[in-house]
Amino acid sequence: MVPVPGGTIKVGDKTVVLKPYWVSETEIPWEAFDVFLASGPPSPPYDQTEFKPDAVARPSKSYILPDLGWGHNGYPVINVSSTTADMFGRWLASVAKKKFRLPTEAEWEWAARAGAPAKAMTKAEADNVAWHEGNSDGQTHPVGKKKANKWGLFDMFGNAGEWATDLAGEPVLCGPTYEDPVEKLLPDVRRVWEPAWQESDPQFPKSRWWLANGPFAGLRVVCVP
């Protein structure tokens, strides 16, 4: 975890004041997520489709290979829904006895900017800090292999996008991904779920845990003092 100083950031037309917090140095890798998957259902068991708001439910088995064969240990978690990302944060908080959760979009963007204004990158700058359309070969790569930003955070501008909550408390995927061109490597990039992210999922209803067509969707967590 990396400490991030507090500050003030404008998100859309709203100004948000942030207190200091901690952010995971990299995107959550599979080996950490695997512990969550293997930890078993909560006790008493909750229905996996209609769980209580404070339950820490576990994802059902994915019908696809979640890492797509791109790489596992050391690679960022991908193909996960916002529900799965949220439950991972709740589980981590329960086992670590600390206030882990997904970041807000303001926290995410503030951490990505690392005290600098948003500006377009040159290709040389982008290659130095991000896996993007021009250098990723169409897939994610092991976390932490590019240069960290000024606050010590890796892969904020590429590799996998990261689930957060917007100002209304709804899920939003923050940050550019390995699919994005250099000109879109900006800290205010946002995506919201759309049906195409699960187009090839044969389940009915579609899985609430996995995105069959969401290889760009991962996560990072924050810890509040």
Phi, psi and omega in degrees: 000143183242131179287138178239127180289155176289171180175189180236132181223146177260124178243111187065235179257013182246141176262128183243129176262125183247136171274162179302146179207177179244146180230142177297136186301325179230173168299151180295124179273164184302322185296332175283319180293326180300326178296319176299312181298324184273358187281354175083169180290157178292166179236124358290158183294139175253149176301131185286348180254334180229063183280159178293154182303329183261009181283153174249083181279159180251148178297144172289167181294135179280142179277348174254165172284109189304325181273001177060013182078008181286333184148150184243270182304127181092347179264152181287145172301137179221173178063022181257144177280170177295327178298314179298317179299317179296317181293326175298315179298319179294318178298315181299320177297323183289325182272330181269347181059038175226167186272071175274145177192175173288151177287158166281163180296329177292316178297319181296310183294321178299317179294322180294321181288329179051045176083359182253152176289156177290131177207154179292149179259153167281166179297322179296318178296317181296316180298332182285329187241349190217149165268116185226184184306325186278347183224002187268347186058030174073027178203169176284167181226165179307143182290153172074019181265344175263172182291139177285160174282183186300334180264006175088021181256134183260151170060034177284342184243022179181194186067240179264149168287167188226130181291140177213182175243137181279183185294342177265003180085011180264154180291141177213140179267119185259146170092154176291165180231180179298345180274346189272144176286165183306319184294348179255011179276078184230151185287348181261014177292131180225150172221147173241154182305141172220156185306329181300337181290347179228024187303321184266007178287117184280352184287151175223118356291167181300151180302136174273355186257322188239146175252103184302332182238036181238053182293353180265359188258112179230207182200162173215152182240160173243161174230126182264129180303000000 
